[in-house]
Amino acid sequence: MIKQCEHDANGNEVSDNEATDVSGNEANNVSGTAPVVLPTSPLDLSFLGDAVFELLVRDNLLRSGTPSRELFNRAKGFVSAKAQADMYHKIFPHLSQEEQAIMKRGRNLHTVSRSKSANVTAYRHATGLETLFGFLHLHGETNRVTEIFAMCISNKLQGDTQNEGETQNGL
């Protein structure tokens, strides 16, 4: 492995704990690459959170032994705006104040996109849920993502997971 070294303004090599930028401030990134800036826009976070949530649903469906022919329809029951809005309300009281604030920021986001099968209120609540998943994923809070996802899918009402009148197992 090649170690990249930081150099001061005079070209002298400095150790990680001595690195400073040209203004004399400590450098946060001594590898020579640009610092990573995490997105804070609720729109960006919900974009990522949508993918994180969908992946969790698909992973859990496969692990639960859901037959291949049922995967798509079962997944739709969990990733629809209506289902996610219900989950938003279910988990909200169990979240920290910071997590609640993140969900509210996502919920209050005004986008031009609209759900074909849900009203505006449900769509906004679903966006709030996705914003939280995106934020937690981006900040490496894998365990918290798993905990919140478990809250979302636990004790689903039979009506939420029925397909053609049969209660679904898994998830």
C-alpha positions in Angstrom: 0.0 0.0 0.0 1.3 3.4 -0.9 1.1 6.1 1.7 0.3 9.5 0.5 2.0 12.3 2.4 0.9 15.9 2.9 3.3 18.7 2.3 3.4 22.2 3.8 3.7 25.4 1.8 7.5 25.0 1.6 7.2 21.4 0.2 8.3 19.7 3.4 6.5 16.5 4.3 4.3 16.7 7.4 2.7 14.0 9.4 -1.0 13.4 9.6 -1.4 15.2 12.8 0.6 18.2 11.6 -1.1 18.8 8.3 -2.3 22.3 7.7 -3.8 24.0 4.7 -2.3 27.1 3.0 -4.2 29.4 5.4 -2.6 27.7 8.4 -5.7 25.8 9.5 -5.6 22.1 10.2 -6.4 20.1 7.1 -9.3 17.6 7.4 -8.1 15.5 4.6 -4.4 14.6 4.4 -4.7 12.2 1.5 -4.5 14.9 -1.1 -8.0 14.2 -2.4 -10.9 16.6 -2.2 -13.0 16.3 1.1 -16.2 14.4 0.8 -19.3 16.6 1.1 -22.4 14.8 2.2 -25.6 16.0 0.6 -28.1 17.7 2.9 -30.9 18.4 0.5 -34.0 16.4 1.4 -34.4 15.7 -2.3 -31.0 14.1 -2.6 -31.5 12.2 0.7 -34.9 10.9 -0.4 -33.4 9.9 -3.8 -30.9 7.7 -2.0 -33.4 6.6 0.7 -35.8 5.3 -1.9 -33.1 2.9 -3.2 -32.0 1.9 0.3 -35.5 1.1 1.4 -36.3 -0.8 -1.9 -33.1 -2.9 -1.4 -34.0 -3.7 2.1 -37.5 -4.8 1.1 -36.2 -7.0 -1.8 -33.5 -8.5 0.4 -36.0 -9.4 3.1 -38.5 -10.8 0.6 -35.8 -13.1 -0.9 -34.6 -14.2 2.5 -38.1 -15.0 3.6 -38.5 -17.5 0.8 -41.1 -15.5 -1.2 -41.7 -17.4 -4.5 -40.1 -15.6 -7.5 -43.5 -15.1 -9.1 -44.7 -13.1 -6.1 -41.6 -10.9 -5.5 -42.7 -7.9 -7.6 -46.2 -7.7 -6.3 -45.1 -8.2 -2.7 -42.4 -5.5 -3.0 -45.0 -3.1 -4.3 -47.0 -3.5 -1.1 -44.1 -2.2 0.9 -42.6 0.5 -1.3 -45.8 2.2 -2.4 -46.4 5.7 -1.2 -49.4 4.6 0.8 -47.5 1.9 2.6 -44.6 4.1 3.3 -46.9 6.9 4.6 -48.4 4.4 7.0 -44.9 3.4 8.1 -44.0 7.1 8.7 -46.8 7.4 11.2 -46.0 4.1 12.8 -42.4 4.8 13.5 -42.4 8.5 14.1 -43.0 8.4 17.9 -40.2 5.9 18.3 -37.5 8.1 16.7 -35.1 10.6 18.2 -35.8 14.3 17.8 -33.1 14.5 15.1 -34.6 11.7 13.1 -38.1 13.2 13.4 -36.7 16.5 12.2 -35.1 14.8 9.2 -38.4 13.1 8.3 -40.3 16.4 8.6 -37.8 18.1 6.3 -38.4 15.3 3.7 -42.1 15.5 4.3 -42.2 19.2 3.7 -40.2 19.0 0.5 -42.3 20.3 -2.4 -41.5 18.4 -5.6 -43.1 18.3 -9.0 -43.2 14.5 -8.8 -46.5 13.0 -7.8 -47.6 9.4 -7.0 -50.0 7.9 -9.5 -51.7 5.9 -6.8 -51.5 8.1 -3.6 -52.7 11.5 -2.6 -50.2 14.4 -2.1 -50.2 14.0 1.7 -49.3 10.3 1.5 -46.6 11.0 -1.1 -45.0 13.6 1.1 -45.0 11.3 4.2 -43.4 8.6 2.0 -40.8 11.1 0.9 -40.1 11.9 4.6 -39.5 8.2 5.3 -37.2 7.9 2.3 -35.3 11.0 3.5 -34.6 9.4 6.8 -33.3 6.2 5.2 -31.1 8.2 2.9 -29.7 10.3 5.7 -28.9 7.3 8.0 -27.3 5.3 5.1 -25.2 8.2 4.0 -23.9 8.7 7.5 -23.0 5.1 8.0 -25.8 4.4 10.5 -26.3 0.8 9.3 -27.5 -0.6 12.6 -30.1 2.2 12.9 -31.3 1.7 9.3 -31.8 -2.0 10.2 -33.7 -1.1 13.4 -36.0 1.4 11.8 -36.7 -0.9 8.9 -37.6 -3.6 11.3 -40.0 -1.2 13.0 -41.5 -0.3 9.6 -42.3 -3.9 8.6 -43.1 -5.4 12.0 -46.7 -6.3 12.9 -48.0 -5.3 9.5 -51.8 -5.6 9.4 -53.1 -8.5 7.4 -54.7 -6.1 5.0 -51.4 -4.5 4.3 -49.8 -7.7 3.1 -52.7 -9.6 1.5 -52.6 -10.6 -2.1 -55.7 -12.0 -3.7 -57.2 -12.6 -0.3 -54.4 -14.6 1.2 -52.2 -13.5 4.1 -48.6 -13.3 3.0 -45.8 -14.7 5.0 -42.4 -13.1 5.3 -41.3 -9.5 5.8 
